Amino acid sequence: MGKLDGRCLCGAVSYRADADPVFTAICHCKNCQRQTGTAFSLVVGVREEDFELDGEPAVFTTAGEDHGGETRRHFCSACGSPLLSTSDALPGIVIVKAGTLDDVSWLQPQLEVWGEQAQPWIQPADGRPRLPRDASG
């Protein structure tokens, strides 16, 4: 793997990362459910130093002690596509919304986080850990 390219629905904001992901995960937290409009968010973690953004996304900040501080959710102000998040809980990591990647054929989530907020009809996958909260605790 390596190069990660992606964009919003209208193409006004795009990104690239010339590095392998730090992780791939499914997040079941209520904030991700609200932002995506579905039961979870599939995300890819990339080191901030390997990530390049073109365009000016809008940012909405959520805060909560249960998430380890603030989370900045970046989205396209023209088409509304959620693109990425940065979080105080994961300094130096850009959390890319995997649905915005140009190529998703390689995606294989390694773990699930915020399992305590998962919808009851979403069963854990065999062999993939589901943490009750985030990876830090």
C-alpha positions as CSV (number, residue, x, y, z in Angstrom):
1,M,0.0,0.0,0.0
2,G,1.2,3.5,0.3
3,K,-0.3,6.5,-1.4
4,L,-3.7,7.5,0.0
5,D,-5.6,9.9,-2.2
6,G,-9.2,11.1,-1.6
7,R,-11.6,14.0,-2.0
8,C,-15.0,15.2,-1.1
9,L,-18.1,14.6,-3.3
10,C,-17.8,17.8,-5.3
11,G,-13.9,17.8,-5.5
12,A,-13.4,21.2,-3.8
13,V,-11.3,19.6,-1.1
14,S,-8.8,16.8,-1.7
15,Y,-5.9,15.1,0.2
16,R,-3.0,12.8,-0.2
17,A,-0.7,10.8,2.1
18,D,2.4,9.1,0.9
19,A,2.6,6.6,3.7
20,D,1.0,3.5,5.0
21,P,-1.9,4.0,7.5
22,V,-1.2,3.8,11.2
23,F,-4.5,2.0,11.6
24,T,-7.9,1.2,10.1
25,A,-10.9,1.1,12.4
26,I,-14.6,1.2,12.7
27,C,-15.8,3.8,15.2
28,H,-19.3,3.3,16.7
29,C,-19.3,6.5,18.8
30,K,-22.5,8.6,18.8
31,N,-20.7,11.6,17.3
32,C,-19.5,9.5,14.3
33,Q,-23.0,8.1,13.9
34,R,-24.5,11.6,13.8
35,Q,-21.8,12.9,11.4
36,T,-22.1,10.0,8.9
37,G,-25.8,9.5,9.3
38,T,-25.3,5.8,9.7
39,A,-24.4,3.2,12.3
40,F,-20.6,3.8,12.3
41,S,-17.7,5.4,10.6
42,L,-14.9,3.5,8.8
43,V,-11.7,5.5,9.4
44,V,-8.0,5.4,8.5
45,G,-5.4,6.9,10.7
46,V,-2.4,8.6,9.0
47,R,0.5,10.5,10.6
48,E,-0.1,14.2,10.3
49,E,3.4,14.8,8.9
50,D,2.6,12.5,6.0
51,F,-0.7,14.1,5.2
52,E,-1.4,17.0,2.7
53,L,-4.7,18.8,2.3
54,D,-5.8,20.9,-0.7
55,G,-8.7,23.2,-0.3
56,E,-10.2,24.8,2.8
57,P,-12.7,22.5,4.6
58,A,-15.0,23.8,7.3
59,V,-14.4,22.6,10.8
60,F,-16.8,21.7,13.5
61,T,-15.4,21.1,17.0
62,T,-16.9,18.7,19.5
63,A,-15.7,18.4,23.0
64,G,-16.2,15.8,25.7
65,E,-14.2,14.2,28.5
66,D,-15.2,10.8,27.3
67,H,-13.4,11.4,24.0
68,G,-10.2,12.8,25.6
69,G,-10.8,16.4,24.8
70,E,-11.7,18.2,21.6
71,T,-12.3,16.6,18.2
72,R,-12.1,18.8,15.1
73,R,-14.3,17.4,12.3
74,H,-13.4,18.7,8.9
75,F,-15.9,18.7,6.1
76,C,-16.5,20.3,2.7
77,S,-18.6,23.5,3.1
78,A,-19.9,23.1,-0.5
79,C,-21.1,19.5,-0.6
80,G,-21.1,18.6,3.1
81,S,-18.8,15.5,2.8
82,P,-17.1,14.6,6.1
83,L,-13.4,14.2,5.2
84,L,-11.3,13.9,8.3
85,S,-10.9,14.5,12.0
86,T,-8.1,15.5,14.4
87,S,-8.4,14.8,18.1
88,D,-6.7,15.8,21.3
89,A,-6.8,12.1,22.1
90,L,-4.6,11.2,19.1
91,P,-2.1,14.0,18.7
92,G,-0.2,13.8,15.4
93,I,-2.8,11.6,13.7
94,V,-5.2,12.6,11.0
95,I,-8.3,10.4,11.0
96,V,-9.5,10.1,7.4
97,K,-13.1,9.2,6.7
98,A,-12.5,6.1,4.5
99,G,-15.4,6.6,2.2
100,T,-13.6,9.6,0.8
101,L,-10.6,7.6,-0.4
102,D,-10.3,7.1,-4.2
103,D,-9.5,3.4,-3.7
104,V,-11.1,1.5,-0.8
105,S,-10.5,-2.0,-2.2
106,W,-7.7,-2.6,0.3
107,L,-9.6,-1.6,3.5
108,Q,-9.7,-4.2,6.2
109,P,-10.5,-2.7,9.6
110,Q,-8.2,-3.9,12.4
111,L,-10.4,-3.0,15.3
112,E,-13.6,-1.4,16.4
113,V,-13.8,1.4,19.0
114,W,-16.6,2.8,21.0
115,G,-18.3,-0.6,20.9
116,E,-20.4,0.3,24.0
117,Q,-22.3,2.7,21.7
118,A,-22.7,0.3,18.7
119,Q,-26.1,-0.3,17.4
120,P,-27.5,-3.6,18.8
121,W,-27.9,-5.0,15.3
122,I,-24.2,-4.6,14.4
123,Q,-22.5,-7.7,15.7
124,P,-18.7,-7.8,16.3
125,A,-16.7,-9.5,13.6
126,D,-14.9,-12.7,14.5
127,G,-11.2,-12.1,15.1
128,R,-11.5,-8.3,15.2
129,P,-11.3,-6.7,18.7
130,R,-14.2,-4.4,19.7
131,L,-13.1,-2.0,22.5
132,P,-15.8,-0.6,24.7
133,R,-14.4,2.9,24.2
134,D,-11.4,4.2,22.4
135,A,-8.0,2.6,22.1
136,S,-6.5,4.5,25.0
137,G,-8.8,2.9,27.6
